[in-house]
């Protein structure tokens, strides 16, 4: 189905619409258009799970929303990563490296912010469960994450 998975990409964290942490309590890091525009055609909009690291740091579980956020009716396609880890500071300007491992569900519109938040929290649980499978540990240890973060590389 999605032949491009696992998909590796990295880029600088740019400012998004800024609703992530304020309204939802779930901070997300946005990639610049250059990264979004390079996504292969078979990686459609929707919610994905995988691994992420900032700079040359530790590798954490992540969930990513790719698309237009129907709830907010965005006009620009975005890739928003929620790294499943409690960071002390914002990471704007840092290099975020991610590998998309699998697909969870399509993007949806929700009737309330509470419903959207509940959906994202259940995505996080789903990602936690799936990434614990032994077959996904190898990707966590991939040298993509230990190499120099200065090299911007998208794709395999
Ligand atoms: C795991 C995950 C799932 C999401 N699912 C949806 C969704 O189904 N529908 C939607 O409109 N937005 C969805 N979003 C996007 C949120 O609406 C978005 O993170 C929020 O608008 C904050 O974005 P901002 O910080 O760029 O403003 C999802 C985000 C994440 C991290």
Backbone and ligand atoms as CSV (ligand in chain L), in Angstrom:
chain,resi,resn,atom,element,x,y,z
A,1,UNK,N,N,0.830,-1.202,0.000
A,1,UNK,CA,C,0.000,0.000,0.000
A,1,UNK,C,C,0.869,1.258,0.000
A,2,UNK,N,N,1.533,1.528,1.142
A,2,UNK,CA,C,2.423,2.692,1.183
A,2,UNK,C,C,3.862,2.204,1.062
A,3,UNK,N,N,4.312,2.124,-0.174
A,3,UNK,CA,C,5.619,1.520,-0.433
A,3,UNK,C,C,6.763,2.364,0.079
A,4,UNK,N,N,6.511,3.654,0.291
A,4,UNK,CA,C,7.587,4.540,0.759
A,4,UNK,C,C,7.857,4.413,2.260
A,5,UNK,N,N,7.035,3.651,2.984
A,5,UNK,CA,C,7.299,3.465,4.421
A,5,UNK,C,C,8.299,2.338,4.620
A,6,UNK,N,N,9.247,2.414,5.555
A,6,UNK,CA,C,9.487,3.564,6.414
A,6,UNK,C,C,10.076,4.747,5.628
A,7,UNK,N,N,9.647,5.936,5.985
A,7,UNK,CA,C,10.106,7.145,5.295
A,7,UNK,C,C,10.916,8.019,6.249
A,8,UNK,N,N,12.151,8.330,5.856
A,8,UNK,CA,C,13.057,9.130,6.690
A,8,UNK,C,C,13.050,10.576,6.199
A,9,UNK,N,N,12.941,11.518,7.091
A,9,UNK,CA,C,13.118,12.910,6.679
A,9,UNK,C,C,13.564,13.763,7.850
A,10,UNK,N,N,14.172,14.882,7.530
A,10,UNK,CA,C,14.543,15.804,8.597
A,10,UNK,C,C,14.490,17.229,8.107
A,11,UNK,N,N,14.336,18.139,9.042
A,11,UNK,CA,C,14.276,19.546,8.687
A,11,UNK,C,C,14.229,20.387,9.946
A,12,UNK,N,N,14.378,21.674,9.728
A,12,UNK,CA,C,14.361,22.605,10.849
A,12,UNK,C,C,12.918,22.776,11.339
A,13,UNK,N,N,12.746,22.909,12.633
A,13,UNK,CA,C,11.409,23.132,13.182
A,13,UNK,C,C,11.036,24.602,13.001
A,14,UNK,N,N,9.914,24.838,12.302
A,14,UNK,CA,C,9.471,26.212,12.053
A,14,UNK,C,C,8.198,26.501,12.855
A,15,UNK,N,N,7.853,27.757,12.946
A,15,UNK,CA,C,6.636,28.110,13.692
A,15,UNK,C,C,5.402,27.710,12.913
A,16,UNK,N,N,4.474,27.039,13.577
A,16,UNK,CA,C,3.212,26.648,12.945
A,16,UNK,C,C,2.170,27.698,13.254
A,17,UNK,N,N,0.955,27.272,13.420
A,17,UNK,CA,C,-0.104,28.214,13.724
A,17,UNK,C,C,-0.143,28.527,15.219
A,18,UNK,N,N,0.626,27.752,15.973
A,18,UNK,CA,C,0.755,28.045,17.397
A,18,UNK,C,C,-0.425,27.622,18.249
A,19,UNK,N,N,-1.320,26.799,17.700
A,19,UNK,CA,C,-2.463,26.370,18.502
A,19,UNK,C,C,-2.124,25.141,19.324
A,20,UNK,N,N,-1.155,24.369,18.816
A,20,UNK,CA,C,-0.836,23.069,19.400
A,20,UNK,C,C,-0.809,23.042,20.903
A,21,UNK,N,N,0.125,23.777,21.485
A,21,UNK,CA,C,0.274,23.672,22.930
A,21,UNK,C,C,-0.803,24.460,23.667
A,22,UNK,N,N,-1.153,25.602,23.146
A,22,UNK,CA,C,-2.104,26.455,23.873
A,22,UNK,C,C,-3.480,25.828,23.996
A,23,UNK,N,N,-4.069,25.494,22.862
A,23,UNK,CA,C,-5.451,25.025,22.895
A,23,UNK,C,C,-5.573,23.559,23.271
A,24,UNK,N,N,-4.663,22.749,22.767
A,24,UNK,CA,C,-4.827,21.304,22.913
A,24,UNK,C,C,-4.007,20.702,24.038
A,25,UNK,N,N,-2.986,21.396,24.478
A,25,UNK,CA,C,-2.087,20.803,25.471
A,25,UNK,C,C,-1.225,19.705,24.870
A,26,UNK,N,N,-1.165,19.645,23.525
A,26,UNK,CA,C,-0.348,18.630,22.837
A,26,UNK,C,C,0.564,19.366,21.866
A,27,UNK,N,N,1.777,19.745,22.281
A,27,UNK,CA,C,2.637,20.534,21.400
A,27,UNK,C,C,3.051,19.771,20.151
A,28,UNK,N,N,3.069,20.481,19.030
A,28,UNK,CA,C,3.497,19.862,17.773
A,28,UNK,C,C,4.584,20.718,17.128
A,29,UNK,N,N,5.504,20.041,16.454
A,29,UNK,CA,C,6.584,20.715,15.735
A,29,UNK,C,C,6.288,20.652,14.250
A,30,UNK,N,N,6.383,21.784,13.575
A,30,UNK,CA,C,6.086,21.860,12.142
A,30,UNK,C,C,7.350,21.822,11.294
A,31,UNK,N,N,7.274,21.106,10.179
A,31,UNK,CA,C,8.362,21.104,9.198
A,31,UNK,C,C,8.141,22.228,8.187
A,32,UNK,N,N,9.218,22.738,7.589
A,32,UNK,CA,C,9.055,23.745,6.533
A,32,UNK,C,C,8.456,23.125,5.261
A,33,UNK,N,N,7.960,23.990,4.379
A,33,UNK,CA,C,7.343,23.532,3.129
A,33,UNK,C,C,8.268,22.641,2.313
A,34,UNK,N,N,9.587,22.934,2.359
A,34,UNK,CA,C,10.521,22.153,1.551
A,34,UNK,C,C,10.442,20.665,1.906
A,35,UNK,N,N,10.198,20.351,3.182
A,35,UNK,CA,C,10.083,18.952,3.603
A,35,UNK,C,C,8.709,18.402,3.220
A,36,UNK,N,N,7.667,19.198,3.463
A,36,UNK,CA,C,6.290,18.765,3.155
A,36,UNK,C,C,6.146,18.470,1.657
A,37,UNK,N,N,6.730,19.346,0.830
A,37,UNK,CA,C,6.567,19.212,-0.620
A,37,UNK,C,C,7.305,18.007,-1.203
A,38,UNK,N,N,8.243,17.446,-0.435
A,38,UNK,CA,C,8.995,16.295,-0.942
A,38,UNK,C,C,8.387,14.951,-0.588
A,39,UNK,N,N,7.289,14.956,0.159
A,39,UNK,CA,C,6.654,13.684,0.521
A,39,UNK,C,C,6.283,12.901,-0.737
A,40,UNK,N,N,6.599,11.612,-0.772
A,40,UNK,CA,C,6.201,10.812,-1.937
A,40,UNK,C,C,4.676,10.725,-2.029
A,41,UNK,N,N,4.188,10.533,-3.252
A,41,UNK,CA,C,2.743,10.564,-3.505
A,41,UNK,C,C,1.976,9.503,-2.717
A,42,UNK,N,N,2.615,8.377,-2.424
A,42,UNK,CA,C,1.854,7.321,-1.734
A,42,UNK,C,C,1.726,7.563,-0.227
A,43,UNK,N,N,2.423,8.567,0.293
A,43,UNK,CA,C,2.225,8.918,1.706
A,43,UNK,C,C,1.180,10.034,1.746
A,44,UNK,N,N,-0.057,9.607,1.864
A,44,UNK,CA,C,-1.173,10.544,1.807
A,44,UNK,C,C,-1.400,11.239,3.137
A,45,UNK,N,N,-2.439,12.058,3.174
A,45,UNK,CA,C,-2.771,12.729,4.427
A,45,UNK,C,C,-3.242,11.689,5.436
A,46,UNK,N,N,-3.112,12.031,6.709
A,46,UNK,CA,C,-3.542,11.111,7.756
A,46,UNK,C,C,-2.618,11.168,8.947
A,47,UNK,N,N,-2.862,10.262,9.886
A,47,UNK,CA,C,-2.080,10.236,11.120
A,47,UNK,C,C,-1.138,9.034,11.090
A,48,UNK,N,N,0.140,9.293,11.356
A,48,UNK,CA,C,1.193,8.287,11.292
A,48,UNK,C,C,1.902,8.184,12.652
A,49,UNK,N,N,2.627,7.072,12.836
A,49,UNK,CA,C,3.462,6.946,14.032
A,49,UNK,C,C,4.881,6.607,13.602
A,50,UNK,N,N,5.824,6.878,14.484
A,50,UNK,CA,C,7.211,6.575,14.151
A,50,UNK,C,C,8.148,7.030,15.244
A,51,UNK,N,N,9.392,7.271,14.845
A,51,UNK,CA,C,10.446,7.675,15.780
A,51,UNK,C,C,10.940,9.071,15.432
A,52,UNK,N,N,11.408,9.801,16.431
A,52,UNK,CA,C,11.879,11.170,16.203
A,52,UNK,C,C,13.026,11.509,17.127
A,53,UNK,N,N,13.930,12.353,16.648
A,53,UNK,CA,C,14.948,12.892,17.548
A,53,UNK,C,C,15.272,14.328,17.174
A,54,UNK,N,N,15.666,15.086,18.161
A,54,UNK,CA,C,16.012,16.491,17.974
A,54,UNK,C,C,17.508,16.635,18.029
A,55,UNK,N,N,18.081,17.347,17.043
A,55,UNK,CA,C,19.528,17.474,17.008
A,55,UNK,C,C,20.112,16.079,16.969
A,56,UNK,N,N,21.082,15.836,17.821
A,56,UNK,CA,C,21.685,14.513,17.874
A,56,UNK,C,C,21.236,13.761,19.115
A,57,UNK,N,N,20.061,14.148,19.621
A,57,UNK,CA,C,19.621,13.652,20.921
A,57,UNK,C,C,18.986,12.276,20.883
A,58,UNK,N,N,18.322,11.977,21.959
A,58,UNK,CA,C,17.689,10.668,22.113
A,58,UNK,C,C,16.550,10.484,21.112
A,59,UNK,N,N,16.271,9.228,20.811
A,59,UNK,CA,C,15.188,8.908,19.889
A,59,UNK,C,C,13.928,8.591,20.703
A,60,UNK,N,N,12.845,9.296,20.385
A,60,UNK,CA,C,11.575,9.133,21.101
A,60,UNK,C,C,10.501,8.659,20.133
A,61,UNK,N,N,9.430,8.124,20.715
A,61,UNK,CA,C,8.248,7.805,19.907
A,61,UNK,C,C,7.589,9.108,19.458
A,62,UNK,N,N,6.908,9.052,18.308
A,62,UNK,CA,C,6.192,10.255,17.861
A,62,UNK,C,C,4.899,9.872,17.129
A,63,UNK,N,N,3.983,10.829,17.060
A,63,UNK,CA,C,2.826,10.730,16.168
A,63,UNK,C,C,2.866,11.944,15.259
A,64,UNK,N,N,2.461,11.767,14.009
A,64,UNK,CA,C,2.500,12.886,13.073
A,64,UNK,C,C,1.171,13.012,12.329
A,65,UNK,N,N,0.728,14.243,12.203
A,65,UNK,CA,C,-0.467,14.530,11.405
A,65,UNK,C,C,-0.011,15.160,10.095
A,66,UNK,N,N,-0.388,14.535,8.976
A,66,UNK,CA,C,-0.069,15.081,7.660
A,66,UNK,C,C,-1.374,15.527,7.012
A,67,UNK,N,N,-1.453,16.794,6.635
A,67,UNK,CA,C,-2.661,17.235,5.945
A,67,UNK,C,C,-3.067,18.645,6.243
A,68,UNK,N,N,-4.357,18.843,6.209
A,68,UNK,CA,C,-4.897,20.201,6.270
A,68,UNK,C,C,-5.646,20.498,7.565
A,69,UNK,N,N,-5.583,19.615,8.534
A,69,UNK,CA,C,-6.292,19.801,9.809
A,69,UNK,C,C,-7.737,20.265,9.600
A,70,UNK,N,N,-8.593,19.361,9.134
A,70,UNK,CA,C,-9.969,19.764,8.820
A,70,UNK,C,C,-10.663,20.535,9.949
A,71,UNK,N,N,-10.308,20.222,11.187
A,71,UNK,CA,C,-10.950,20.922,12.304
A,71,UNK,C,C,-10.663,22.420,12.223
A,72,UNK,N,N,-9.440,22.749,11.781
A,72,UNK,CA,C,-9.044,24.161,11.709
A,72,UNK,C,C,-9.119,24.724,10.294
A,73,UNK,N,N,-9.462,23.851,9.325
A,73,UNK,CA,C,-9.583,24.271,7.925
A,73,UNK,C,C,-8.345,25.014,7.410
A,74,UNK,N,N,-7.179,24.427,7.643
A,74,UNK,CA,C,-5.942,25.027,7.114
A,74,UNK,C,C,-5.974,25.002,5.587
A,75,UNK,N,N,-5.310,25.974,4.965
A,75,UNK,CA,C,-5.249,25.985,3.506
A,75,UNK,C,C,-3.925,25.420,3.008
A,76,UNK,N,N,-2.963,25.276,3.900
A,76,UNK,CA,C,-1.640,24.774,3.515
A,76,UNK,C,C,-1.435,23.408,4.148
A,77,UNK,N,N,-0.961,22.459,3.357
A,77,UNK,CA,C,-0.675,21.128,3.885
A,77,UNK,C,C,0.493,21.211,4.867
A,78,UNK,N,N,0.387,20.496,5.975
A,78,UNK,CA,C,1.469,20.546,6.964
A,78,UNK,C,C,1.837,19.143,7.443
A,79,UNK,N,N,3.019,19.048,8.030
A,79,UNK,CA,C,3.472,17.827,8.710
A,79,UNK,C,C,3.756,18.251,10.142
A,80,UNK,N,N,2.900,17.835,11.068
A,80,UNK,CA,C,3.046,18.242,12.466
A,80,UNK,C,C,3.391,17.043,13.320
A,81,UNK,N,N,4.525,17.128,13.989
A,81,UNK,CA,C,5.004,16.011,14.794
A,81,UNK,C,C,4.790,16.295,16.276
A,82,UNK,N,N,4.169,15.360,16.957
A,82,UNK,CA,C,4.137,15.428,18.421
A,82,UNK,C,C,5.108,14.374,18.939
A,83,UNK,N,N,6.216,14.831,19.535
A,83,UNK,CA,C,7.206,13.911,20.084
A,83,UNK,C,C,6.708,13.498,21.469
A,84,UNK,N,N,6.630,12.185,21.700
A,84,UNK,CA,C,6.056,11.681,22.947
A,84,UNK,C,C,7.130,11.697,24.040
A,85,UNK,N,N,7.359,12.879,24.549
A,85,UNK,CA,C,8.386,13.095,25.569
A,85,UNK,C,C,8.140,14.480,26.151
A,86,UNK,N,N,8.361,14.619,27.445
A,86,UNK,CA,C,8.159,15.936,28.065
A,86,UNK,C,C,9.428,16.761,27.950
A,87,UNK,N,N,9.454,17.679,26.984
A,87,UNK,CA,C,10.611,18.562,26.815
A,87,UNK,C,C,10.427,19.795,27.692
A,88,UNK,N,N,11.536,20.342,28.152
A,88,UNK,CA,C,11.451,21.530,28.995
A,88,UNK,C,C,11.299,22.800,28.166
A,89,UNK,N,N,11.830,22.782,26.946
A,89,UNK,CA,C,11.820,24.007,26.137
A,89,UNK,C,C,11.222,23.776,24.757
A,90,UNK,N,N,10.860,24.861,24.104
A,90,UNK,CA,C,10.448,24.822,22.702
A,90,UNK,C,C,11.627,24.369,21.857
A,91,UNK,N,N,11.345,23.797,20.689
A,91,UNK,CA,C,12.481,23.454,19.840
A,91,UNK,C,C,12.459,24.088,18.464
A,92,UNK,N,N,11.921,25.272,18.376
A,92,UNK,CA,C,12.001,26.034,17.125
A,92,UNK,C,C,13.466,26.217,16.736
A,93,UNK,N,N,13.763,26.052,15.434
A,93,UNK,CA,C,15.125,26.274,14.945
A,93,UNK,C,C,16.017,25.046,15.040
A,94,UNK,N,N,15.620,24.055,15.824
A,94,UNK,CA,C,16.434,22.841,15.911
A,94,UNK,C,C,16.088,21.897,14.753
A,95,UNK,N,N,17.019,20.978,14.475
A,95,UNK,CA,C,16.762,20.004,13.410
A,95,UNK,C,C,16.019,18.797,14.000
A,96,UNK,N,N,14.890,18.502,13.421
A,96,UNK,CA,C,14.076,17.355,13.837
A,96,UNK,C,C,14.223,16.248,12.798
A,97,UNK,N,N,14.621,15.068,13.249
A,97,UNK,CA,C,14.751,13.909,12.359
A,97,UNK,C,C,13.640,12.926,12.694
A,98,UNK,N,N,12.925,12.463,11.687
A,98,UNK,CA,C,11.855,11.497,11.950
A,98,UNK,C,C,11.886,10.351,10.948
A,99,UNK,N,N,11.398,9.207,11.411
A,99,UNK,CA,C,11.096,8.130,10.471
A,99,UNK,C,C,9.624,7.771,10.662
A,100,UNK,N,N,8.882,7.858,9.572
A,100,UNK,CA,C,7.482,7.448,9.588
A,100,UNK,C,C,7.460,5.941,9.423
A,101,UNK,N,N,6.866,5.268,10.396
A,101,UNK,CA,C,6.880,3.811,10.405
A,101,UNK,C,C,5.556,3.231,9.904
A,102,UNK,N,N,4.457,3.795,10.345
A,102,UNK,CA,C,3.157,3.233,9.959
A,102,UNK,C,C,2.035,4.248,10.049
A,103,UNK,N,N,0.904,3.811,9.514
A,103,UNK,CA,C,-0.275,4.672,9.382
A,103,UNK,C,C,-1.290,4.298,10.456
A,104,UNK,N,N,-1.930,5.289,11.049
A,104,UNK,CA,C,-2.968,4.997,12.054
A,104,UNK,C,C,-4.383,5.212,11.509
A,105,UNK,N,N,-4.663,6.390,10.965
A,105,UNK,CA,C,-6.048,6.696,10.550
A,105,UNK,C,C,-6.055,7.930,9.649
A,106,UNK,N,N,-7.183,8.157,8.962
A,106,UNK,CA,C,-7.282,9.390,8.163
A,106,UNK,C,C,-7.510,10.612,9.058
A,107,UNK,N,N,-7.226,11.793,8.540
A,107,UNK,CA,C,-7.577,13.035,9.238
A,107,UNK,C,C,-9.090,13.163,9.276
A,108,UNK,N,N,-9.594,13.720,10.342
A,108,UNK,CA,C,-11.048,13.876,10.449
A,108,UNK,C,C,-11.404,15.226,11.007
A,109,UNK,N,N,-12.648,15.600,10.771
A,109,UNK,CA,C,-13.155,16.796,11.424
A,109,UNK,C,C,-13.855,16.343,12.702
A,110,UNK,N,N,-13.809,17.134,13.741
A,110,UNK,CA,C,-14.460,16.772,14.996
A,110,UNK,C,C,-15.405,17.887,15.410
A,111,UNK,N,N,-16.410,17.508,16.168
A,111,UNK,CA,C,-17.443,18.486,16.529
A,111,UNK,C,C,-16.994,19.382,17.670
A,112,UNK,N,N,-15.924,19.006,18.360
A,112,UNK,CA,C,-15.455,19.852,19.458
A,112,UNK,C,C,-13.951,19.651,19.638
A,113,UNK,N,N,-13.374,20.602,20.341
A,113,UNK,CA,C,-11.951,20.515,20.649
A,113,UNK,C,C,-11.674,19.307,21.547
A,114,UNK,N,N,-12.625,19.014,22.446
A,114,UNK,CA,C,-12.475,17.847,23.324
A,114,UNK,C,C,-12.402,16.558,22.525
A,115,UNK,N,N,-13.247,16.456,21.487
A,115,UNK,CA,C,-13.261,15.243,20.660
A,115,UNK,C,C,-11.950,15.109,19.893
A,116,UNK,N,N,-11.427,16.246,19.384
A,116,UNK,CA,C,-10.140,16.229,18.679
A,116,UNK,C,C,-9.025,15.803,19.630
A,117,UNK,N,N,-9.027,16.375,20.830
A,117,UNK,CA,C,-7.993,16.040,21.817
A,117,UNK,C,C,-8.060,14.562,22.203
A,118,UNK,N,N,-9.275,14.051,22.368
A,118,UNK,CA,C,-9.434,12.627,22.721
A,118,UNK,C,C,-8.895,11.747,21.599
A,119,UNK,N,N,-9.155,12.136,20.343
A,119,UNK,CA,C,-8.669,11.351,19.199
A,119,UNK,C,C,-7.138,11.340,19.190
A,120,UNK,N,N,-6.529,12.506,19.430
A,120,UNK,CA,C,-5.062,12.580,19.408
A,120,UNK,C,C,-4.482,11.747,20.550
A,121,UNK,N,N,-5.120,11.795,21.718
A,121,UNK,CA,C,-4.623,10.987,22.832
A,121,UNK,C,C,-4.726,9.497,22.542
A,122,UNK,N,N,-5.763,9.099,21.820
A,122,UNK,CA,C,-5.847,7.675,21.492
A,122,UNK,C,C,-4.832,7.308,20.403
A,123,UNK,N,N,-4.497,8.268,19.506
A,123,UNK,CA,C,-3.402,8.036,18.542
A,123,UNK,C,C,-2.081,7.809,19.286
A,124,UNK,N,N,-1.869,8.607,20.321
A,124,UNK,CA,C,-0.620,8.496,21.085
A,124,UNK,C,C,-0.524,7.112,21.739
A,125,UNK,N,N,-1.656,6.636,22.295
A,125,UNK,CA,C,-1.660,5.294,22.900
A,125,UNK,C,C,-1.384,4.214,21.862
A,126,UNK,N,N,-2.010,4.379,20.704
A,126,UNK,CA,C,-1.827,3.420,19.611
A,126,UNK,C,C,-0.347,3.386,19.170
A,127,UNK,N,N,0.251,4.577,19.039
A,127,UNK,CA,C,1.663,4.661,18.642
A,127,UNK,C,C,2.548,3.993,19.696
A,128,UNK,N,N,2.257,4.274,20.961
A,128,UNK,CA,C,3.030,3.668,22.051
A,128,UNK,C,C,3.022,2.147,21.924
A,129,UNK,N,N,1.827,1.602,21.708
A,129,UNK,CA,C,1.676,0.142,21.622
A,129,UNK,C,C,2.421,-0.421,20.424
A,130,UNK,N,N,2.195,0.191,19.254
A,130,UNK,CA,C,2.771,-0.394,18.038
A,130,UNK,C,C,4.295,-0.295,18.025
A,131,UNK,N,N,4.829,0.799,18.559
A,131,UNK,CA,C,6.285,0.982,18.506
A,131,UNK,C,C,7.015,0.083,19.494
A,132,UNK,N,N,6.267,-0.509,20.425
A,132,UNK,CA,C,6.885,-1.477,21.332
A,132,UNK,C,C,7.141,-2.817,20.654
A,133,UNK,N,N,6.541,-3.045,19.487
A,133,UNK,CA,C,6.751,-4.312,18.783
A,133,UNK,C,C,8.227,-4.436,18.400
A,134,UNK,N,N,8.794,-5.644,18.582
A,134,UNK,CA,C,10.225,-5.815,18.339
A,134,UNK,C,C,10.646,-5.418,16.920
A,135,UNK,N,N,9.753,-5.587,15.936
A,135,UNK,CA,C,10.134,-5.280,14.542
A,135,UNK,C,C,10.421,-3.787,14.327
A,136,UNK,N,N,9.975,-2.925,15.239
A,136,UNK,CA,C,10.199,-1.488,15.073
A,136,UNK,C,C,11.437,-0.964,15.802
A,137,UNK,N,N,12.060,-1.828,16.626
A,137,UNK,CA,C,13.228,-1.383,17.387
A,137,UNK,C,C,14.411,-1.069,16.477
A,138,UNK,N,N,14.529,-1.832,15.382
A,138,UNK,CA,C,15.661,-1.628,14.481
A,138,UNK,C,C,15.681,-0.217,13.917
A,139,UNK,N,N,14.480,0.298,13.585
A,139,UNK,CA,C,14.406,1.649,13.021
A,139,UNK,C,C,14.801,2.693,14.047
A,140,UNK,N,N,14.469,2.420,15.306
A,140,UNK,CA,C,14.856,3.356,16.370
A,140,UNK,C,C,16.374,3.461,16.437
A,141,UNK,N,N,17.031,2.336,16.173
A,141,UNK,CA,C,18.493,2.311,16.281
A,141,UNK,C,C,19.196,2.631,14.957
A,142,UNK,N,N,18.432,2.990,13.935
A,142,UNK,CA,C,19.009,3.267,12.621
A,142,UNK,C,C,20.052,4.381,12.710
A,143,UNK,N,N,21.137,4.248,11.945
A,143,UNK,CA,C,22.181,5.282,12.046
A,143,UNK,C,C,21.768,6.612,11.414
A,144,UNK,N,N,20.583,6.648,10.818
A,144,UNK,CA,C,19.985,7.926,10.403
A,144,UNK,C,C,19.929,8.881,11.608
A,145,UNK,N,N,19.668,8.320,12.782
A,145,UNK,CA,C,19.522,9.156,13.974
A,145,UNK,C,C,20.855,9.515,14.629
A,146,UNK,N,N,21.892,8.734,14.341
A,146,UNK,CA,C,23.161,9.007,15.007
A,146,UNK,C,C,24.127,9.791,14.131
A,147,UNK,N,N,23.789,9.907,12.818
A,147,UNK,CA,C,24.646,10.666,11.905
A,147,UNK,C,C,24.556,12.154,12.168
A,148,UNK,N,N,25.283,12.943,11.371
A,148,UNK,CA,C,25.296,14.385,11.574
A,148,UNK,C,C,23.946,15.011,11.242
A,149,UNK,N,N,23.364,15.759,12.180
A,149,UNK,CA,C,22.062,16.377,11.913
A,149,UNK,C,C,22.144,17.541,10.935
A,150,UNK,N,N,23.354,17.922,10.533
A,150,UNK,CA,C,23.494,19.059,9.617
A,150,UNK,C,C,23.101,18.678,8.194
A,151,UNK,N,N,23.195,17.374,7.926
A,151,UNK,CA,C,22.875,16.931,6.569
A,151,UNK,C,C,21.348,16.856,6.439
A,152,UNK,N,N,20.775,17.704,5.594
A,152,UNK,CA,C,19.332,17.658,5.372
A,152,UNK,C,C,19.054,16.594,4.334
A,153,UNK,N,N,18.289,15.601,4.704
A,153,UNK,CA,C,18.061,14.493,3.778
A,153,UNK,C,C,16.619,14.048,3.893
A,154,UNK,N,N,15.934,13.963,2.780
A,154,UNK,CA,C,14.562,13.470,2.792
A,154,UNK,C,C,14.468,12.242,1.908
A,155,UNK,N,N,13.762,11.272,2.362
A,155,UNK,CA,C,13.599,10.055,1.593
A,155,UNK,C,C,14.479,8.957,2.154
A,156,UNK,N,N,14.735,7.939,1.367
A,156,UNK,CA,C,15.466,6.787,1.880
A,156,UNK,C,C,16.963,7.027,1.877
L,1,LIG,C1,C,-1.521,12.744,16.306
L,1,LIG,C2,C,-2.268,13.924,15.756
L,1,LIG,C3,C,-3.521,13.710,15.181
L,1,LIG,C4,C,-4.251,14.778,14.656
L,1,LIG,N1,N,-5.469,14.542,14.072
L,1,LIG,C5,C,-6.176,15.579,13.572
L,1,LIG,C6,C,-7.450,15.366,12.961
L,1,LIG,O1,O,-7.934,14.226,12.827
L,1,LIG,N2,N,-8.132,16.446,12.511
L,1,LIG,C7,C,-7.635,17.726,12.598
L,1,LIG,O2,O,-8.294,18.659,12.181
L,1,LIG,N3,N,-6.416,17.953,13.140
L,1,LIG,C8,C,-5.689,16.921,13.637
L,1,LIG,N4,N,-4.465,17.142,14.201
L,1,LIG,C9,C,-3.874,18.480,14.098
L,1,LIG,C10,C,-4.182,19.356,15.239
L,1,LIG,O3,O,-5.383,20.001,14.932
L,1,LIG,C11,C,-3.002,20.340,15.303
L,1,LIG,O4,O,-1.923,19.709,15.901
L,1,LIG,C12,C,-3.364,21.617,15.954
L,1,LIG,O5,O,-4.086,22.338,15.005
L,1,LIG,C13,C,-2.168,22.455,16.375
L,1,LIG,O6,O,-1.467,22.937,15.259
L,1,LIG,P1,P,-0.551,24.232,15.303
L,1,LIG,O7,O,0.305,24.127,16.513
L,1,LIG,O8,O,0.224,24.202,14.020
L,1,LIG,O9,O,-1.486,25.387,15.384
L,1,LIG,C14,C,-3.712,16.094,14.725
L,1,LIG,C15,C,-2.456,16.302,15.303
L,1,LIG,C16,C,-1.737,15.240,15.815
L,1,LIG,C17,C,-0.390,15.480,16.436
